[in-house]
Amino acid sequence: MHIILVEDDVQLGEAIRRALERLAYSVSWFREGNEALRALRDHDADLVLLDLGLPGKDGMDVLTEARRLRVKTPVIVMSARDALDSRIRVLDAGADDYLIKPFHLDELAARIRSLARRARGEAVNRLEAGALSLDLGTFDVTWHGERVDLTRREFALLQALMERAGRIVRRESLENSLYGPDNVMSSSALEVLVHSLRRKLSHGAIQTVRGFGYMVPREPQ
């Protein structure tokens, strides 16, 4: 999952970025309202974490303008403004959730998982495709009932594919989700990751669709 983080507090922003990257998310961090709006408009993100008190353009204005431009990316607002009318205005403006500062990073992670479940139309944190199972809450992966140890990047790749099991996921989308749009990686980085996953699961667990991308079948072999 690629997350856009919009937070001008350097200490808090760094703590959130590190915590999210430990959870296998790729993060693009912006500290100013105008550049945040450009990122929302131009980047293919899965989720936005948006502070309200920003220099340049207030977070509420960023949210309102993004929704006016038909940006549909889910948004969790993070703010110390805990008044009821503030929360109502933000949710009515198009935010999907509202988290009051200070908050525990474990709660933020749970809110992200909850919003991702809603986006997929799921009720639980578990993704399943045949004998392959992935738990987003515990980070456990099992293949035919046996636990498989994955690296952070391997888990992120498998999650991205299993969220769309039975459908082709384009290479560009996977690279954006794993590394973010601004990171430079070798042209073979994704292939190396796919090869590593196949070695730990099976070759039939991930199919290559030449010229397009990769796919986890609904019943991987």
C-alpha positions as CSV (number, residue, x, y, z in Angstrom):
1,M,0.0,0.0,0.0
2,H,1.3,3.5,-0.9
3,I,0.4,6.1,1.6
4,I,0.7,9.9,1.3
5,L,1.5,11.4,4.7
6,V,0.9,15.1,5.1
7,E,2.3,16.4,8.4
8,D,4.5,19.5,9.0
9,D,5.7,18.4,12.5
10,V,9.0,16.8,11.7
11,Q,9.3,14.7,14.8
12,L,5.8,13.3,14.5
13,G,6.0,12.9,10.7
14,E,9.3,10.9,11.1
15,A,7.8,8.7,13.8
16,I,4.7,7.9,11.6
17,R,6.8,7.3,8.5
18,R,9.1,4.9,10.3
19,A,6.2,3.0,11.9
20,L,4.3,2.7,8.5
21,E,7.4,1.5,6.7
22,R,8.0,-1.2,9.4
23,L,4.4,-2.4,8.5
24,A,5.4,-2.8,4.8
25,Y,3.8,0.4,3.6
26,S,5.5,2.8,1.2
27,V,5.3,6.4,2.3
28,S,5.5,9.7,0.5
29,W,5.8,12.5,3.1
30,F,4.8,16.1,2.4
31,R,5.0,19.0,4.9
32,E,3.1,21.8,3.1
33,G,-0.5,22.1,1.9
34,N,0.1,23.2,-1.7
35,E,2.6,20.4,-2.4
36,A,0.2,17.9,-0.7
37,L,-2.6,18.9,-3.0
38,R,-0.4,18.4,-6.0
39,A,0.6,15.0,-4.7
40,L,-3.1,14.0,-4.2
41,R,-3.9,15.1,-7.7
42,D,-0.9,13.6,-9.5
43,H,0.1,10.5,-7.4
44,D,-1.7,7.1,-7.5
45,A,-1.9,6.6,-3.7
46,D,-4.0,4.1,-1.8
47,L,-4.5,6.2,1.3
48,V,-3.9,9.8,2.6
49,L,-3.0,10.7,6.2
50,L,-3.8,14.5,6.4
51,D,-2.9,17.0,9.2
52,L,-5.2,20.1,9.3
53,G,-2.7,22.7,10.6
54,L,-0.4,23.0,7.5
55,P,1.7,25.9,6.2
56,G,0.8,27.3,2.7
57,K,-2.7,25.7,2.5
58,D,-4.8,24.5,5.5
59,G,-5.5,20.8,5.5
60,M,-9.3,21.4,5.4
61,D,-8.7,23.4,2.1
62,V,-6.6,20.6,0.8
63,L,-9.3,18.1,1.5
64,T,-12.1,20.3,0.0
65,E,-10.1,21.0,-3.1
66,A,-9.1,17.4,-3.6
67,R,-12.7,16.2,-3.4
68,R,-13.8,19.0,-5.8
69,L,-11.2,17.7,-8.2
70,R,-12.8,14.2,-7.8
71,V,-9.8,12.7,-6.0
72,K,-11.4,9.6,-4.5
73,T,-8.4,8.4,-2.4
74,P,-9.5,7.5,1.2
75,V,-8.4,10.2,3.7
76,I,-7.8,9.9,7.4
77,V,-7.5,13.3,9.0
78,M,-5.1,13.7,12.0
79,S,-5.7,16.7,14.1
80,A,-5.6,18.1,17.7
81,R,-8.8,19.9,16.9
82,D,-11.2,17.8,19.0
83,A,-14.3,20.0,18.9
84,L,-17.4,18.2,17.6
85,D,-18.2,20.8,15.0
86,S,-14.6,20.5,13.6
87,R,-14.9,16.7,13.3
88,I,-18.3,17.1,11.6
89,R,-17.1,19.7,9.1
90,V,-14.1,17.5,8.1
91,L,-16.2,14.3,7.7
92,D,-18.8,16.2,5.7
93,A,-16.1,17.6,3.5
94,G,-15.1,14.1,2.4
95,A,-12.8,12.6,5.0
96,D,-13.2,8.9,5.7
97,D,-12.0,9.0,9.3
98,Y,-10.8,11.4,11.9
99,L,-8.1,10.7,14.4
100,I,-7.5,13.1,17.3
101,K,-3.9,13.9,18.3
102,P,-2.1,12.6,20.3
103,F,-2.8,9.1,19.2
104,H,-1.0,5.7,19.5
105,L,0.6,4.5,16.4
106,D,-1.0,1.1,16.9
107,E,-4.4,2.8,16.7
108,L,-3.4,4.6,13.5
109,A,-2.4,1.2,12.0
110,A,-5.7,-0.3,13.0
111,R,-7.6,2.6,11.3
112,I,-5.6,2.1,8.1
113,R,-6.4,-1.6,8.1
114,S,-10.1,-0.9,8.8
115,L,-10.3,1.6,5.9
116,A,-8.5,-0.8,3.6
117,R,-11.0,-3.5,4.5
118,R,-13.9,-1.2,3.7
119,A,-12.3,-0.3,0.3
120,R,-12.1,-4.0,-0.5
121,G,-15.6,-4.7,0.8
122,E,-14.2,-7.1,3.4
123,A,-15.2,-7.6,7.1
124,V,-12.0,-9.2,8.4
125,N,-8.2,-8.6,8.1
126,R,-7.6,-12.0,6.4
127,L,-7.0,-12.4,2.7
128,E,-7.4,-15.9,1.2
129,A,-6.8,-17.5,-2.2
130,G,-7.2,-21.3,-2.1
131,A,-4.6,-22.7,0.3
132,L,-2.8,-19.3,0.6
133,S,-3.8,-17.1,3.6
134,L,-2.5,-13.7,4.7
135,D,-3.5,-12.0,8.0
136,L,-3.1,-8.2,7.9
137,G,-3.4,-7.9,11.6
138,T,-0.7,-10.4,12.7
139,F,1.3,-10.5,9.4
140,D,1.1,-14.3,9.4
141,V,1.2,-16.0,6.0
142,T,0.3,-19.7,5.6
143,W,0.5,-21.9,2.6
144,H,-1.3,-25.3,2.8
145,G,-1.5,-24.7,6.6
146,E,2.2,-24.2,7.0
147,R,3.5,-20.8,8.2
148,V,5.8,-19.0,5.8
149,D,8.3,-16.3,6.9
150,L,8.4,-13.3,4.5
151,T,10.4,-10.1,4.5
152,R,8.5,-6.8,4.7
153,R,8.7,-6.2,1.0
154,E,7.7,-9.8,0.2
155,F,4.6,-9.4,2.4
156,A,3.7,-6.1,0.8
157,L,3.9,-7.6,-2.7
158,L,1.8,-10.7,-1.7
159,Q,-0.8,-8.4,-0.1
160,A,-1.0,-6.2,-3.2
161,L,-1.6,-9.3,-5.4
162,M,-4.0,-11.1,-3.0
163,E,-6.1,-8.0,-2.7
164,R,-6.8,-8.5,-6.4
165,A,-6.7,-12.3,-6.5
166,G,-7.8,-13.6,-9.9
167,R,-7.0,-10.3,-11.6
168,I,-3.9,-8.9,-13.3
169,V,-2.0,-6.3,-11.3
170,R,0.0,-4.1,-13.6
171,R,3.7,-3.8,-13.0
172,E,3.6,0.0,-12.6
173,S,0.9,-0.3,-9.9
174,L,3.0,-2.8,-7.9
175,E,6.1,-0.8,-8.1
176,N,4.2,2.3,-7.0
177,S,2.7,0.4,-4.1
178,L,5.9,-1.1,-3.0
179,Y,8.4,1.7,-3.5
180,G,6.4,4.9,-3.9
181,P,6.4,7.0,-7.1
182,D,9.6,8.9,-6.3
183,N,11.9,6.1,-5.3
184,V,14.4,4.8,-7.8
185,M,14.9,1.1,-8.0
186,S,16.6,-1.3,-10.4
187,S,14.6,-2.5,-13.3
188,S,14.8,-6.1,-12.0
189,A,13.8,-5.3,-8.4
190,L,10.3,-6.5,-8.8
191,E,11.3,-9.7,-10.7
192,V,13.7,-10.5,-7.9
193,L,11.0,-10.1,-5.3
194,V,8.5,-12.3,-7.3
195,H,11.2,-15.0,-7.7
196,S,11.8,-14.9,-3.9
197,L,8.1,-15.3,-3.2
198,R,7.8,-18.2,-5.6
199,R,10.7,-20.0,-4.0
200,K,9.0,-19.7,-0.5
201,L,5.5,-20.7,-1.8
202,S,5.4,-22.3,-5.2
203,H,6.0,-21.2,-8.8
204,G,2.2,-21.5,-9.5
205,A,1.4,-19.1,-6.6
206,I,2.2,-16.1,-8.7
207,Q,1.6,-16.0,-12.5
208,T,3.4,-13.7,-14.9
209,V,1.2,-12.1,-17.5
210,R,3.7,-10.9,-20.1
211,G,3.5,-7.3,-21.0
212,F,1.1,-6.5,-18.2
213,G,2.1,-7.7,-14.7
214,Y,1.4,-10.4,-12.3
215,M,-1.5,-12.3,-10.7
216,V,-2.3,-14.5,-7.8
217,P,-4.9,-17.0,-9.1
218,R,-8.0,-17.6,-7.0
219,E,-6.7,-21.2,-6.5
220,P,-2.9,-21.0,-6.7
221,Q,-1.0,-24.2,-7.2
